[in-house]
């Protein structure tokens, strides 16, 4: 995709990941398929993607390593209108509280709009999840806070930690047992702090490893640290989870591309097997040092 189109990152509206693209007020999507080739070259400078569907009024340049892809002002505006900012107390929509599992000992409790279904869980790369309850926003938020404190779980889990365990997860049965146990703990705790307006939902463990492709793809070994002008990223898509694309690259192995790093770049298509002398820095999965370039 080129000609002034900017990538908006990966979306999960359904059972397949999609790359979103924008040019002014125009929007397009590219549905991604496992086994297909993906390749592009970054051009020029990386610019702020704006906020709430609006173009950045400053046309600000943003750092290559920023996963937000926004300047400070647009980031503030985007955050101010999010559910997480607690500024939408009169929101009439129904929300769901969920339990999301990313690996052994890596779990979080969160909320999402019921009309979105499980899109939020796919966007976060949750390998396994179960719904906990449904109700008004403030009741869902209160339940989230109570369970988070009682279970001792964080409000977010860094993607670097998710990537570090994604290639060596326990089997599906073991994953389901851990989620069921956590659900049981949450259900017992809810009695002392769950608002009456929140309807409890029964345990239903949903495993997304097959959907993401991570149950059959080789474990990732490195991840892209940032893009640079002229930098090329190309390979065959073997898996995807949340914003991450797992690309099989000849001579390197499976490389994870966090698509939050490519938002705001003007991208030109290149063959999946393309090579280049431009060095896109990589990091070992699991927190290792910076490695040589992708090509």
C-alpha positions as CSV (number, residue, x, y, z in Angstrom):
1,X,0.0,0.0,0.0
2,X,1.5,3.4,-1.0
3,X,0.6,6.7,-2.5
4,X,0.1,8.5,0.8
5,X,-1.7,5.7,2.7
6,X,-0.7,5.3,6.3
7,X,-1.1,2.1,8.3
8,X,-3.4,2.2,11.3
9,X,-2.2,-1.1,12.7
10,X,-3.9,-4.5,13.2
11,X,-7.6,-4.8,14.0
12,X,-9.6,-7.9,14.9
13,X,-13.2,-7.2,14.1
14,X,-13.7,-10.9,13.3
15,X,-11.8,-14.2,13.2
16,X,-9.0,-12.8,10.9
17,X,-6.6,-10.0,11.5
18,X,-6.8,-6.9,9.3
19,X,-4.4,-4.1,8.6
20,X,-6.2,-0.7,8.6
21,X,-5.1,2.1,6.3
22,X,-6.0,5.7,6.1
23,X,-5.5,8.6,3.8
24,X,-7.2,11.8,4.9
25,X,-10.8,10.8,5.6
26,X,-10.6,7.6,3.5
27,X,-10.3,4.2,5.2
28,X,-9.4,0.7,3.8
29,X,-8.5,-2.7,5.3
30,X,-6.3,-5.5,4.1
31,X,-7.5,-8.9,5.5
32,X,-4.4,-11.0,6.4
33,X,-4.0,-14.7,5.8
34,X,-1.6,-17.1,7.4
35,X,1.0,-18.4,4.9
36,X,0.7,-15.2,2.8
37,X,3.7,-13.0,2.2
38,X,3.9,-9.5,3.6
39,X,6.6,-6.9,2.8
40,X,6.9,-3.1,2.9
41,X,9.5,-0.3,3.0
42,X,9.1,2.7,5.3
43,X,9.4,6.1,3.6
44,X,10.3,9.5,4.9
45,X,9.4,10.4,8.5
46,X,6.9,8.9,10.9
47,X,4.0,11.3,11.6
48,X,1.4,11.4,14.4
49,X,-1.7,9.4,13.6
50,X,-4.1,12.0,15.2
51,X,-6.8,11.3,17.7
52,X,-10.4,10.0,17.6
53,X,-10.3,9.7,13.8
54,X,-9.0,13.3,13.3
55,X,-5.8,14.2,11.6
56,X,-3.1,15.7,13.8
57,X,-3.3,19.5,13.4
58,X,0.4,19.8,13.9
59,X,1.5,17.1,11.5
60,X,3.9,16.2,14.2
61,X,6.8,13.8,13.7
62,X,6.9,11.0,16.3
63,X,9.8,8.7,17.5
64,X,10.2,5.4,15.7
65,X,10.1,3.4,18.9
66,X,6.8,4.9,20.1
67,X,4.0,2.3,20.2
68,X,1.4,5.0,20.6
69,X,2.2,6.7,17.3
70,X,0.8,10.0,18.6
71,X,2.2,13.3,19.7
72,X,1.6,14.4,23.3
73,X,-1.4,16.5,22.5
74,X,-3.2,13.9,20.4
75,X,-2.4,11.2,23.0
76,X,-4.0,13.4,25.6
77,X,-7.1,13.9,23.6
78,X,-7.4,10.2,22.7
79,X,-7.0,9.2,26.3
80,X,-9.6,11.8,27.5
81,X,-12.3,10.1,25.5
82,X,-11.5,6.5,26.4
83,X,-13.4,4.3,28.8
84,X,-10.2,3.8,30.8
85,X,-10.2,7.5,31.6
86,X,-13.5,7.2,33.6
87,X,-15.0,10.3,31.9
88,X,-18.0,8.4,30.5
89,X,-20.0,7.8,33.7
90,X,-23.3,8.3,31.9
91,X,-22.5,5.8,29.1
92,X,-25.8,3.8,28.6
93,X,-24.1,0.8,26.9
94,X,-23.7,-2.6,28.5
95,X,-20.2,-3.7,29.4
96,X,-18.6,-7.0,30.1
97,X,-16.0,-7.9,32.7
98,X,-13.4,-10.5,31.5
99,X,-10.6,-12.6,32.7
100,X,-7.7,-12.7,30.2
101,X,-4.8,-15.2,30.3
102,X,-1.6,-14.6,28.4
103,X,0.7,-17.2,29.9
104,X,1.4,-19.0,33.3
105,X,1.0,-16.4,36.0
106,X,0.1,-13.7,33.5
107,X,-3.6,-12.7,33.9
108,X,-5.6,-9.5,34.0
109,X,-9.1,-8.4,34.6
110,X,-10.7,-5.9,32.3
111,X,-13.9,-4.5,30.7
112,X,-15.1,-4.1,27.2
113,X,-18.3,-2.9,25.5
114,X,-20.7,-5.9,25.0
115,X,-21.4,-4.9,21.4
116,X,-17.7,-5.5,20.6
117,X,-17.9,-9.1,21.5
118,X,-14.4,-10.6,22.0
119,X,-12.6,-8.1,19.7
120,X,-10.9,-6.5,22.7
121,X,-9.5,-9.9,23.8
122,X,-8.1,-10.5,20.3
123,X,-6.6,-7.0,20.2
124,X,-4.8,-7.7,23.4
125,X,-3.5,-11.1,22.3
126,X,-5.3,-13.0,25.1
127,X,-4.6,-16.7,24.5
128,X,-7.4,-17.7,26.8
129,X,-10.3,-15.8,28.3
130,X,-13.6,-16.1,30.1
131,X,-16.4,-13.6,30.7
132,X,-17.1,-12.8,34.4
133,X,-20.1,-10.5,34.3
134,X,-22.1,-7.9,32.4
135,X,-23.9,-4.7,33.3
136,X,-23.7,-0.9,33.3
137,X,-20.3,0.8,32.9
138,X,-19.8,1.9,36.5
139,X,-20.8,-1.5,37.9
140,X,-18.4,-3.2,35.5
141,X,-15.6,-0.7,36.4
142,X,-16.2,-1.3,40.2
143,X,-16.1,-5.1,39.7
144,X,-12.9,-4.8,37.7
145,X,-11.3,-2.7,40.5
146,X,-12.4,-5.0,43.3
147,X,-11.2,-8.2,41.5
148,X,-7.9,-6.6,40.4
149,X,-7.1,-5.7,44.0
150,X,-8.3,-9.0,45.5
151,X,-6.6,-11.2,43.0
152,X,-3.4,-9.1,42.9
153,X,-3.3,-8.8,39.2
154,X,-2.0,-5.8,37.2
155,X,-4.1,-3.4,35.1
156,X,-2.0,-4.2,32.1
157,X,0.7,-6.7,30.9
158,X,3.5,-5.4,28.6
159,X,3.6,-6.9,25.2
160,X,7.2,-7.8,25.6
161,X,6.2,-10.2,28.4
162,X,3.5,-11.7,26.3
163,X,5.9,-12.3,23.5
164,X,8.5,-13.9,25.8
165,X,6.1,-16.8,26.7
166,X,4.0,-17.0,23.5
167,X,6.3,-19.6,21.9
168,X,6.4,-21.9,24.9
169,X,2.9,-22.1,26.4
170,X,1.5,-25.1,28.3
171,X,-1.1,-27.3,26.5
172,X,-4.7,-26.3,26.0
173,X,-5.9,-28.5,28.9
174,X,-3.5,-26.9,31.3
175,X,-4.4,-23.5,30.1
176,X,-8.1,-24.2,30.6
177,X,-7.6,-25.5,34.1
178,X,-5.7,-22.4,35.2
179,X,-8.4,-20.1,33.8
180,X,-11.1,-22.1,35.5
181,X,-9.3,-21.9,38.8
182,X,-9.0,-18.1,38.5
183,X,-12.6,-17.8,37.6
184,X,-13.5,-19.7,40.7
185,X,-11.4,-17.4,42.8
186,X,-13.0,-14.4,41.2
187,X,-16.5,-15.7,41.7
188,X,-15.9,-16.3,45.4
189,X,-14.5,-12.9,45.9
190,X,-17.3,-11.1,44.1
191,X,-19.7,-11.7,46.9
192,X,-18.2,-8.9,49.0
193,X,-17.8,-6.2,46.4
194,X,-19.8,-7.0,43.2
195,X,-22.5,-4.4,42.5
196,X,-26.1,-5.9,42.4
197,X,-26.5,-4.4,38.9
198,X,-23.8,-6.6,37.5
199,X,-25.0,-10.0,36.2
200,X,-22.7,-12.8,36.8
201,X,-21.9,-14.9,33.7
202,X,-21.1,-18.6,33.8
203,X,-17.6,-20.0,33.2
204,X,-16.9,-20.5,29.5
205,X,-13.2,-20.9,28.7
206,X,-12.3,-19.7,25.2
207,X,-8.9,-20.7,23.8
208,X,-7.6,-18.5,20.9
209,X,-4.3,-20.2,20.3
210,X,-5.6,-21.8,17.0
211,X,-7.2,-18.5,16.0
212,X,-3.9,-16.7,16.4
213,X,-1.9,-19.5,14.7
214,X,0.5,-19.8,17.6
215,X,-0.3,-23.4,18.2
216,X,1.3,-24.5,15.0
217,X,3.9,-21.8,14.2
218,X,7.5,-21.9,15.2
219,X,8.4,-19.9,18.3
220,X,9.4,-16.3,17.6
221,X,13.1,-15.5,18.2
222,X,13.3,-11.8,17.7
223,X,11.2,-8.7,17.4
224,X,11.5,-5.5,15.4
225,X,12.7,-2.6,17.6
226,X,11.8,0.3,15.3
227,X,11.5,1.3,11.6
228,X,13.7,3.8,9.9
229,X,13.5,5.6,6.6
230,X,14.1,3.1,3.8
231,X,13.9,0.2,6.2
232,X,12.4,-3.0,4.9
233,X,10.3,-5.6,6.8
234,X,9.2,-8.7,4.8
235,X,8.4,-12.3,5.4
236,X,5.6,-14.9,5.4
237,X,2.9,-14.5,8.0
238,X,2.7,-17.6,10.2
239,X,0.8,-16.2,13.2
240,X,-0.7,-13.1,14.7
241,X,-1.8,-12.1,18.2
242,X,-3.0,-8.7,19.3
243,X,-1.0,-6.1,17.4
244,X,1.8,-8.6,16.7
245,X,2.5,-10.2,13.3
246,X,4.8,-13.3,13.4
247,X,6.8,-13.3,10.2
248,X,9.0,-16.2,9.0
249,X,12.1,-14.6,7.6
250,X,14.6,-16.6,5.6
251,X,17.9,-16.9,7.4
252,X,16.5,-15.3,10.6
253,X,13.6,-17.3,11.9
254,X,10.3,-16.0,13.1
255,X,10.4,-12.3,13.7
256,X,7.6,-10.4,15.6
257,X,6.5,-7.1,14.2
258,X,4.5,-5.0,16.6
259,X,2.2,-3.1,14.1
260,X,1.9,-0.2,16.5
261,X,5.4,0.6,15.4
262,X,4.4,1.0,11.7
263,X,1.5,3.4,12.3
264,X,2.1,6.9,10.9
265,X,4.6,5.7,8.3
266,X,4.1,6.0,4.5
267,X,4.7,2.4,3.4
268,X,5.6,1.0,-0.1
269,X,5.0,-2.6,-0.9
270,X,7.9,-4.9,-1.5
271,X,8.1,-8.7,-2.2
272,X,7.9,-10.9,0.8
273,X,11.4,-12.3,0.0
274,X,12.9,-8.9,-0.5
275,X,16.4,-8.2,0.8
276,X,18.1,-4.9,1.6
277,X,21.2,-3.5,3.1
278,X,19.2,-1.2,5.3
279,X,19.4,-2.5,8.9
280,X,16.1,-2.7,10.8
281,X,17.2,-3.3,14.4
282,X,15.9,-6.4,16.2
283,X,15.7,-7.5,19.8
284,X,15.9,-11.0,21.1
285,X,12.5,-12.3,22.4
286,X,12.7,-12.4,26.1
287,X,14.6,-9.2,26.7
288,X,17.9,-9.9,25.1
289,X,20.2,-7.3,23.5
290,X,19.8,-5.5,20.2
291,X,20.8,-7.7,17.3
292,X,21.8,-7.0,13.7
293,X,19.3,-5.9,11.1
294,X,16.5,-7.8,9.6
295,X,18.3,-8.0,6.3
